[in-house]
Amino acid sequence: MPRKLRRRSFTPKEEYVYLTHSIKNDKEEESRVLLENYKVLLQDALDRLWDGVQVKRKEG
């Protein structure tokens, strides 16, 4: 049985701050492959999650 998720608002309750830091390494090709594979796996996970979402429209 799929879980039902309901959002009351799409506005976040708080602000988020993202801190990033670049790191130099001598593994440029390996890093590129790692990030590309991560992107593919993340997209697959999101696709699987969305496959379980049902959208219902209420008529006014």
C-alpha positions as CSV (number, residue, x, y, z in Angstrom):
1,M,0.0,0.0,0.0
2,P,1.6,3.3,-1.1
3,R,2.0,6.0,1.5
4,K,0.1,9.2,1.0
5,L,2.2,12.4,1.3
6,R,0.4,15.7,1.7
7,R,2.0,19.1,1.8
8,R,0.2,22.0,3.4
9,S,2.5,24.5,1.8
10,F,5.4,24.5,-0.6
11,T,7.0,27.5,1.2
12,P,9.8,26.4,3.5
13,K,9.4,27.3,7.1
14,E,13.0,28.4,7.4
15,E,15.8,29.4,5.3
16,Y,18.7,27.1,4.5
17,V,22.3,28.0,4.1
18,Y,24.5,25.8,2.0
19,L,28.2,25.9,2.6
20,T,30.5,24.5,-0.1
21,H,34.2,24.0,-0.3
22,S,36.3,23.1,-3.4
23,I,39.0,20.5,-3.0
24,K,41.8,20.1,-5.5
25,N,42.9,16.6,-6.4
26,D,44.9,14.8,-9.0
27,K,42.0,12.4,-9.8
28,E,40.1,14.6,-12.2
29,E,38.7,11.8,-14.4
30,E,37.9,9.5,-11.5
31,S,36.1,12.4,-9.8
32,R,34.1,13.2,-12.9
33,V,33.0,9.5,-13.2
34,L,32.1,9.4,-9.5
35,L,29.9,12.5,-9.8
36,E,28.3,11.3,-13.1
37,N,27.4,7.9,-11.5
38,Y,26.0,9.7,-8.4
39,K,23.8,11.8,-10.7
40,V,22.5,8.7,-12.4
41,L,21.8,6.9,-9.1
42,L,20.1,10.0,-7.7
43,Q,17.9,10.4,-10.7
44,D,16.9,6.7,-10.6
45,A,16.0,7.1,-6.9
46,L,13.8,10.2,-7.6
47,D,12.1,8.4,-10.5
48,R,11.3,5.5,-8.3
49,L,9.9,7.8,-5.6
50,W,7.7,9.7,-8.2
51,D,6.4,6.4,-9.6
52,G,4.7,5.9,-6.3
53,V,3.1,9.4,-6.2
54,Q,-0.6,9.8,-7.0
55,V,-1.8,13.2,-7.9
56,K,-5.5,14.0,-7.4
57,R,-7.2,17.1,-8.6
58,K,-10.1,18.6,-6.7
59,E,-12.6,20.6,-8.7
60,G,-13.7,23.8,-7.1
